[in-house]
Amino acid sequence: MRTVTVESTLETVFRMESARIIATVTRVVRDVGIAEEIAQDALVAALEQWPRSGVPDRPGAWLTATAKHRAVDLVRRRETYARKLAEVGRTLPEEAYDPEPSGPGDIDDDVLRLVFTTCHPVLSAEARAALTLRLVCGLRTDEIARAFLVPEATVAARITRAKRALAKAGVEFEVPYGPERAARLGSVLEVVYLVFNEGYAATAGDDLLRPALCEDALRLARGLAALLPDESEAHGLAALLELQASRIPARTGPDGHPVLLADQDRRHWNRLLVRRGYDALARAGAGRDYGPYALQAAIAACHARAASYRETDWAVIAGLYGRLMERAPSPVVELNRAVAVSMTEGPAAALALVDALAAEPALARYHLLPSVRGDLLARLGRVGEARAEFARAAELTRNERERALLRARAVELPSGEAS
């Protein structure tokens, strides 16, 4: 096998398995910063050995075993870790390594512990998100910077400070209990949602979807729901992700280009995931008591129940968005509500809502604002203005597939204005 092929394979495997490797090593060394360094050491070892010996049959297990052995060696070299080494010797036999996951429904407890660790309240919200995307999702620093619209150096500094803060605070590598778990749960749910969104609609790059991230987020959400059977919002998040993930097979065409919700062939939606979503939503509790994630899941369920885009119960969806604005107000929620309003009260009523959002700082570079506005203007026959909005949206997005779609929508508009 040529070196370039080995390197390509290794890059893919490491991106898929890095969270489990780092989580496994963190269990040994109890420091996420050191764990990441050891995981990188295992990557270097593979780069040195695999071109000569070939890619192992179970490359993820090879990397995990190599990293674990190095972690145990590090603990051995530190006399002050003698007690911890005895514990490692009892619970982590050196010659053993964790098996690779048997399927997307499995949950790796160490990865769940890693998420709770990176979401510790000793860190700022920005630092929690950046560190989780780095360690749990394997995103590069530049990718995280693009997702948050900040300089790469800012993200790098956040991650470095976050790892130091966790080490200084002596944060335990565990899923906490009682009040401490409750204090972190909101951040954990938010980060899992963020991970899924990055996979469902990549902020940058040549592909609209990053399925591996969606699978990671689904696995974590299912694990959280199982771990916290009485937490309504844990089930609400699981329901939301199941229902959103059900659309993935229909979200892109054979050429990889995005397919809008209105144009998707719903026969391609994954009905097993839809049923799982319904079940999780039922476990989230009574409809009037839904939290923000359960409300979003209820909206997704409305789409899933409709045989077509036109048969969707848009009045119910508009009402659910109104309730969501009460529970978790944000300009993005209001923008989504405007889309539902456009289907019940017409594009003119929705345009007034969208125009009211124009001065929102959070939407200043949000490409979906001009995209939605362009669609409303097109429906009102204001073609020239619509074309300009689609062009502006294309300039703002950093995803090449979305950019191509928006430019195509501008070109496909009929010439001239409505009389």
N, C-alpha and C positions, 0 to 999 in steps of 0.2 A: 504494500500500500504506500502511495506517495505521501511525503511529509505534509503537503498542503491538505490532503484528504484527512490525515490524522488530526491536523490542527483544526480543520473545520468541524470534524466530529467532536473533538474535545471541547470546542467552544460551545457547541449545542448542548452537550451533556452537562457541562459545568453550569450553564445558565439554568438548565432544568433542575439540577440537583444541588446547587450551591446552598440553598436554604437548609436542606436536610443535613448537608455536611457541616455547615456552620453551627446548626443547632446541636448536632451530635457532639461536636468538639466543645461547644460552650458548656455542655453538661459535664465535661471533664475538667476544663480549665476555669470555668465560672467567670469568664471575661470575654464579652463579644468582640472587643477589639483584637485581642490575641487570637481568638477563634478564627476571625476573618483572615489574619495573617497566616495561620496554619493551613487554612483552606487554600490560600494562594500558593503556599509551599507545595501542597499536594498537586496543584495544577502544574507547577513548574516541574515536579517530578514526572508527571505524565508526559509533558512536552519532551522531556529527556529520554524517557524509556519507551513510550509507545511507538515512535517511528522505527525503533529497532525490533521490538517484540510484537508489535501489532496491537490493535485495539482489543482490550479484554472482552470476553463475552458479556460481562456485566460491568460496564465502565463506571456507572454510578457507585456500585458497591466497591469497586477498586479504589476510587477516589476517597470514599468514606473511610475505608479501612486504612488507607495510607495516612489520611489526616488524623484518624483516631490514634494510630500507633505513634505518630509524632507528638500528639498531645500527651499521651501517657509518658513518653520519654521526657517531655518537658517537665511534667510533674515530678518524675523520678529525680531529675537533676536539682530540684529545689527541696532542700532538707526541710524547710518550713512547711512543706506540703505533705509531710509524711502521713499525717492522719487522713488527709484527703485521698492520698494514694491508696491507703488501705481500703477506703470506701470504694474507690474506683476498681480495685482488685476484686472486690466482692460482687460488684454490680456490672462491671464492664470487662469481661475477659479479653485479654489483649489479642488473642488469636481470632476472636469473633468480630463480625461486622454486621451492621444493620442490613437486613434484606431490602431490596428495592420495593417500592409500593406495588401492590398487586393490582391496583385499579384506582380510577379517579374518585371512587367513593370512600377510599381509605383515608384515615387521618393520622398523621405522624404527630404524636404527642410532643416530641421535642420541637417541632416547628411551631406548634401552638404556644409552647413555653417561650420560644424566641419572640413571637409576636407580642405576648404580654410583657416581655422584658423590654423590647424596643418601644413600647407604649407606656413606659413608667412615667408617672406625673412629675418626676424630677426634671424631665425634659420639656421644652416648649412644644406646642402643637406642631410647629414647622419642623422641629428637629425629630420628633417622633415619626412624622410622615417620611422625611428624607431617609432616616436610618432604616425604617422598615422596608421602604422601596429598594434600598441598597442591599440589605442583608437577606430579606425574605424573598424579594422578587428578582434580585440579581440585576437590577437596572444600573447602568453606568451613571457616573456623576453628571455627564452632559445630558443624558436622557431625563434625569430627574430635574435638572435645571430648566430644560425646555417645558416640562410638565408644569412647573411653578412660575414660569416666566421670570426667572431670576438668573443672574450670572452664574456660571459654573463654579467660580471661586467661592461664591456665597454658599452654595450647596456643599462643596468640599469642606468648608470651615464648619458648617452646621454638623456634618457627619462626624468630623474629628472631635469637636467639642462634646457631641452627644456620647460618643464612646468613652471619652474621659470622664464625663459626668456620671455615667453608669458605674464605671470602675471606682471612682472616688466615693460614691454613695454606697458601694457594696451591695448593689441590687442583686437579689437572689434570682437564679435561673429557675423559675417556677410559674405555674398558674396559681395566682394567689387565691385566698379565700376571704369570705366575709366582706367587710367594708372596703378592704384594699382592692378586691376584685371589682366591686361595684365602681370604685373610683377610676379604674382603668378601662372598664368595659366600653364606655362611649368612644374612647380613642381607638380601641381595638376594632370595634365595628366600623368606625369611620375609615380606618386604614384598609381593612379588608374590602370595603366598598371602593376605595380609591384604586386598589390593586385591580379589581374587576373592571372598573371603568377604563383603566389604561389598556387592558387587554381587549375590551369590547370596542373601543374607539381610540386607537393609538394616537397620541398627541403629535407624533412626528414619524417620519420614515416613509418607506415605500408601500407598506401594507396597512390596510385599515384595521385588521384584527391581529391580536397576539394571543392565540388560543391557549398557550401554556399558562399565561397569567390568569385567564378566566378560569382555567381548571384549578390553579392554585387557590384562587379566591373562593371558588365553590367548595373545595375541600376544607378550607378553613372555616367557612360559614357553616357547613354541615357539622363540623367538629364542635364549633361554639354552640350550635343549637342542641347537640347531644349532651354537651357538658353542662348547659344551663337550661334545663327543660322548662323552668318557670319564668324565664326571661322573654317577655313578649317580643321585644325588639330583636333578639337573637333569631327567633323564628321569622320575624318580619324581614330581616336582611336575607336569610336563607331563601325565603319565598321570592323576594325580589330578584336575587341572582339566578335562581332556577328558571324563573319566567323569562328574564332577559336572555339568558343563555339559550333558551329554547329557540330563539330567533336566529341564532348564529348561522345555521346552514343556509338561510335565505338572505342574509345580509350582504352577500357579495355574489356577483355573477361568475360564470366560468372563467372570465378574464381577470377576476380579482377586483373589479370595480364595484363601488358601493351600490346597493339597491335600496332606494328609499322605502320607508315603512308602507307607504301607499301602494307601492309597486311590487311588494314581496309576494311570492307564491306561498301562501300559508300552509299548503300541503307539505312543505318542506320543514315547517317548524317541528321541533322535537316534542312529540306528544308525551313521552315519558317525563321529560323535564317539566312540561306544563302540569302534569298530574302531581309531580313532586312539589311544584310551586303552590298549587291549590292546597295540598295537604299541609304544607308549612304555614300557609296563610291562615288556615283553620286553627292551627296550634297557636298562632299569634294572639288569639282571643277575640273578644267581641268587637265588631266593626267600629262602634262609637268610641272605643278606647284605644284605637290604633295609634301607635307612635309614628314618627316620620318614615321609617323604613317600611312598616306595614302599610302605610298609606300609599307609598310608591308601588309596593307590591300589588295593592288593590287596583291601582291604575293599570299596571301591567296585566293583571288578570282580566280587566275589561277588554283589553286588546286581544288577549288569548281566546276569550269566549266569542268574539265576533268572527263571523265567517269571512268578512272582507273589511276593508278600510271604511267603506261607506256605511256598513252596517254597525259600526262601532257606536256604543252608547256614549256619545260625546258630552251629553248633558251631565251624566254621572261623573265622567272624567273631569269636567270643569269643576264640578262640586267638590271632588276629591282634592283637586289642586287648591281650591279655596281653603279647605281644611288644612292642607299641608302648609299653606301660607300662614295660617294661624299658629301651627305647631313649630314650624321651622322656616320662618320667612327668609327669602333670598331673591335676588333679581333673576336667577336662573329658574327658580320655581315659577315666578310670575311670567317669565317668557314662555315657559311650557303651558301655563294656564291660558295665555293669549292664543296659543295654537288651538287649544280645545274650544275657546270662545269663538274663534273664527269659524269653527264647524257648526256651532249652534246659533250664533248671532250674526255671522257674516264677517268678511274680511275687514270692513270699515271699522267695526267695533273693536276688533282685535288690533288693528293698526294704531288706534288711539292708545291702547295699553302698551304696545311696543314702543311707540314714540315717547311715552312717559319714562321709558327705561334708558333713553339715549344718553342721559347725563350720569348714569351709574358708573362710578370708577371701576367696579369689578367687571363690567362688561366692555370696557374700553377697547380691549383687543380680543374679545370673545367672538369668534367668527360666526357663531350661530345667530347672533343678533342681526347682522345684516342679511344673513341667509333667510331667516324667518321673515324679515321685513321685505326682502325681495319677492318671496313667495306671495305675501299679501298684496303687494303692489301689482304683481302680475295678474292676480285674480281680479283686481280692480281695473285692469286694462291700462295701467300706468307703466307701459312697457319700458320706456327709456329709463325711468327711475329704477325699475326692477333690475334691469341689466346692470346698472351702475352698482346696485347693492350686491348682486351676485359676484361682480368683479372685485368689490371690496372684500367680501367674505373669502374669496379665493386668495387674496393677498394676505389675509390674516392667518389662515390655517397653515400649519406646518406639516400636515399629512398630505403626501403627494396624491393619494387616491381621492381624498376629499377635494383637493384643489382641482383635479381634473373634472370631477363631477360638477362643481360649482361653475367652472368655465363653460362646461357643456350646457348647463342650464341657461347661462346668459346667451349663448349662441343660438340655442333652440327657440328662444322667444320670438314670436312673430314680429315683423317690422310694423311700425306705426302705432299710434295710440287709439284707444277705444273712443268712439264718438259719443 
